């Protein structure tokens, strides 16, 4: 399983990150920074989706293991960490947008 996950990560990097650098060809430092910011903007929705998947995974663990109290506690913990991750990401994203609108 680990072998396939490593192959997936390599393929993901090749398909999404390498062409972005090859075809962008930064001419100066500002272009390089813009490319870097574009990559970050590509990763933000992926990270949000992972936090949302973690939350729903916690819900599924909680609901499908109603008999086991240990699994219910594990599901609650996963849900709590998913909600915390979503809250922190939305808060930071909001603060960044406020700063961008204030200064730029």
PEQUI-V413291 format. One record per residue. SS is DSSP state (A for helix, B for strand, O for the rest). PHI is phi in whole degrees, 0 to 359 (NA if undefined). NEAR is the number of other C-alpha atoms within 12 Angstrom. Layout:
# PEQUI-V413291
ss phi near
SS PHI NEAR
SS PHI NEAR
This chain:
# PEQUI-V413291
ss phi near
O NA 7
A 297 8
A 300 9
A 291 10
A 295 11
A 296 12
A 295 13
A 297 15
A 297 15
A 295 15
A 296 14
A 298 15
A 296 17
A 292 15
A 288 14
A 252 19
A 262 22
A 295 17
A 298 15
A 298 21
A 284 22
A 291 14
A 271 12
A 279 19
O 46 17
O 297 16
O 266 13
O 211 11
A 293 11
A 295 12
A 295 15
A 297 18
A 296 17
A 296 19
A 295 25
A 299 19
A 293 15
A 296 18
A 296 22
A 297 15
A 295 15
A 286 17
A 280 18
A 301 19
A 297 17
A 295 15
A 293 20
A 301 24
A 297 19
A 296 20
A 295 27
A 293 26
A 296 21
A 298 26
A 298 28
A 292 24
A 296 26
A 298 27
A 297 27
A 293 20
A 297 25
A 295 25
A 282 20
A 281 17
O 242 18
O 291 17
O 283 12
O 266 14
A 288 15
A 294 14
A 292 20
A 296 22
A 295 20
A 298 24
A 297 27
A 298 26
A 296 22
A 296 26
A 298 27
A 298 23
A 293 24
A 294 27
A 294 26
A 298 19
A 297 23
A 297 25
A 298 18
A 296 17
A 294 23
A 293 20
A 295 15
A 295 15
A 298 18
A 295 14
A 296 14
A 296 15
A 295 14
A 296 13
A 295 12
A 298 11
A 290 10
A 285 9
A 262 8
O 243 8
